[in-house]
Every structure is written in C-alpha cells, then in structure tokens.
Amino acid sequence: MRDVAVIGAGCTTFGEKWDTSFRNLFVEAGALALEDAGLAGEQIDALYVGNMSAGRFIEQEHIGALIADYAGLASHHVPATRVEAACASGGLSFRQAVIAVASGLEDIVVAAGVEKMTDVGTGASVDALAGAADREWEGFAGATFPGLYAMIARDYMHRYPLTREQLALVAVKNHYNGARNPIAQFQQEISLETVLKSSLVADPLRLFDCSPITDGAAAVVVAPLDRAREFTDTPIRVLASAQASDTITLHDRRDISTLDATVAAGQRAFRMAGLSPSDIDMVEVHDCFTIAEICAIEDLGFCRKGEAGRITEEGVTALNGDLPVNTSGGLKACGHPVGATGIKQVYEITQQLRGEAGRRQITGAQIGMTHNVGGTGATVAVHILGV
Ligand code: COA
C-alpha cells in the first residue's frame, strides 16, 4: 500500500445560496482545490463525489457524470463516481479516493462533496434527511432526525451527568469558532441564553442545538506521498482511514448513547496510525446536534463516558483548550450540506495543519482527526491527518 497525501483543498462558503446551482457549487469547490494544488483538470485520474440526496433536493441523479461534465472533464472520460452514505457521504468519498491512490490504481484523485438543500422547504428537507434512518421502522412512525437525536439526548441525560447548560455550551463554542471562519453559515457568536431560550425542536433539543439546512461544496485532491511535492510544499499526510457500520435503527442498538460504529472506526484509525487520543491536536467531529458532539468525543476515546459535558464546561474543547473540537464551527455553526460535510472536515484540518486557519489557528498543530457520521451512527468514517 502506498502512503497518501492531500495536495490541494477548496471549499465554497456555506449557507442558503439562492444565487447559485448545485453544479456551480461543485465547480467552484473543485476549481479552488485544483488551483490550490496547481493542477489542470486533465491531470485528474479519477473523481469521487459525496452526495446524499440530489434526487430529493434538486430532482437530479447520475451525479458523478453530471459533475465530470460541468467540471469540463467529459471529453477526458475521467472515471467519476457518486458515493452515498447519508451524512457520511463526504467522509466515504474521501476514503474511496485514499484507497484508489493507496492501491496504486490511480495517482491524482479528487474527493469532493456537494449538497444543495434549500431549493425545497424545511418539511421536504427534513423528510429527505429522514431517509438516512430506517424508513419502515423509524420514518413511517414519525421519527425525524431531530427526534432521533433527542431520544439519544434524553437517554444520555438520564444515565450520565450532563446538564442542559453544558449541552448548550457545545453550541456556544461552535458559534464562537464559526464566527472566526470565513466560510461558515453562521458568523455570529451566541450566548448561553440564546440557546436556552431558542424554540424547542424536539425536547430537549432547541433550535440552537441543531445543525442548519445548508448549501455548499468542498473538494480535496489526493496523490501518492512520494509525488506530493511536485504540487505543494506542504503535503498533508493521510495517517489513517477507517470506516465502520452499525444497525440502521436506533432501537436495535446495544446502547443508544454510545455510537459503537464511532468506537470501532476510532479504534481502527488509531491502530492504523499507531497513535492514541493524546496525540491528536484537534478534531472535527460530527455535531449534527449538540448531543452528537458530546457522544463523539467520548466514543473516540478523548474522555470517559459521562465526562464530555464537564470537559466542555471547563473549556478543554475550546479553541484555546487542550483538545480543540470543531475549530471550523462544526456542523452547528459552519453549516451541514450533508454530502459535503465530510470533505469540509478534511479541508479544515488541512488548513489547520498548514497554519492557514487565520483567527482560529491552533498553534503548532501537527496531527488532526475527522469524524463523519451517517444517520444516527449506522455509518462512520474517521481519518487522521498529519504534517
Ligand atoms: N441554528 C441556528 N439558527 C437557525 C438554525 C439552526 N440550526 N436553523 C435555522 N436557523 C435560523 C435561520 O437562520 C432563521 O433566522 P432569521 O429569522 O434570523 O433569518 C430562523 O432560524 C428561521 O429559519 P428557518 O429556515 O425557518 O428554520 P426552520 O424552522 O425551517 O428549520 C430546523 C430549523 C431546526 C428544523 C432545521 O434547521 C433542521 O431541521 N435542522 C436539522 C438538520 C438535520 O437534521 N440534519 C441532518 C442531521 S444528521
């Protein structure tokens, strides 16, 4: 297996983007990534694109071909493949690109993710997102994603010491970070009171406990490590790529407050990299809801079960803490265009490791991790990147 590096990265701004289309979002992110790597389109050997639900959101399928065409690559007949794993589509797209390069089959591969969610109303969006759960056992019974994560939050708060205020502090922190990220959907800091007084979505989760509905795209270019310096002075090494799955329904799980697929993917990633949680300088976790960040930092092994609320309150996960979590603003404040999120996480860690993260830069960052979840934890992708 060959060592793999990220040699270029690009991302659109995230938000409600009425003035652009799905295809233009992708082309913008792809062009930024290629420009960053100093590459021309015809040098690409393969393209993977993470997308959850273009069929529901924009009534378009056959996304791989569409993207290759509008990226100007149709006449080069570049192999272009859509990767779908709900909100983990981006993370799996990155993993497919890494596998293609590591195997020796391809050299220069683009891993991208794109979602245009706001062309339909909130009801239609929430219903499309519910397709990431089990439609027969959960969706038809009325379960939405906020509803499912609310059940996780209730169960967690019943069994472990997590206060409503500690949960809200996850959102306060992530909005603070988002306010320092030029691509973030929400650019304003918020107070604890803002979260606690926001409207109830699914008890105990309130509006500011939820990630928003977002348009956006991100792309990165990967290459064999031994060719990376042809394109960049700062290649970012892929130290581990891991994936795990679990039951699609929440009620079939051994324990609904522990995402066993996160535990498995995290352990596999640490084993592959020969590292442990204390080696990680910062981590982008899948905080689709505030409770998801609490579970993630425990399930990845950064603290024991039941401690994440306390360490959040103590500032351990803040920008200036010992383990900065979601320096981009996370899904909560940076936004969550579902197919693009996993790639945006890699984009953020790449910026941090290159020292290009501006007002949210972690001084001396050497090793970062990404954690991307599909559904309530039926698919998880974890990557470790380093300089
Ligand atoms: N956090 C903070 N503010 C939010 C927000 C969020 N998650 N979602 C919307 N807003 C803001 C909007 O910017 C808008 O502000 P404005 O009035 O100042 O312009 C206001 O709240 C109303 O926005 P609107 O678009 O009408 O919200 P909504 O009620 O249609 O949607 C949710 C709110 C929570 C239902 C929606 O964001 C949601 O479903 N989020 C979860 C997405 C999800 O499940 N993703 C997959 C996870 S696995």
Boltz pocket constraint, residues with backbone or C-beta under 6 A from the ligand:
constraints:
  - pocket:
      binder: B
      contacts: [[A, 87], [A, 122], [A, 126], [A, 129], [A, 145], [A, 146], [A, 201], [A, 207], [A, 208], [A, 209], [A, 210], [A, 211], [A, 212], [A, 213], [A, 288], [A, 332], [A, 336], [A, 373], [A, 375]]
      max_distance: 6.0
